[in-house]
Amino acid sequence: MEAFSRIAPEWTNNAVHAMNFYCPNCDASPRQGKRVWLNRYAPVTTDKGIRKWQEFYMCECDQVWWGWSSDRMNKN
């Protein structure tokens, strides 16, 4: 399964950082994505000791974007 691969898929190479955890091109949620890859093998630890990682999505509009897992968890 690609989502949990240790190696980043090639389609993630040109991803843009989406600040609001939805597609920056069409505002679609990550659930509408065609592909996903979670970079869980290179987590970042915040100054408060919270671990977060990059989540990459290929939207149905073909925009590739990423956001921090902590942004997803804070989104209602």
CORQUI-V811099 format. One line per field, one symbol per residue. ss: DSSP state (H for helix, E for strand, C for the rest). phi: phi as a letter, one per 30 degrees, with the letter a starting at -180 (. if undefined). psi: psi as a letter, one per 20 degrees, with the letter a starting at -180 (. if undefined). A space follows every 10 residues. Layout:
# CORQUI-V811099
ss->???
phi->???
psi->???
This chain:
# CORQUI-V811099
ss->CHHHCCCCCH HHCCCEECCC CCCCCCCCCH HHCCEEEEEE EEEEECCCCC EEEEEEEECC CCCEEEEEHH HHHHCC
phi->.decddcdde ddecdcdcdc hbedcbidde dcddbbbcdd cbdccddcid dbbdccbcdd didcbbbded dddddc
psi->phhjqhppqh iihkqqoohj lrpigjjqrh ijqhqqppmi imqpprijjp pqrpppqori jjpprqrqhh hghip.
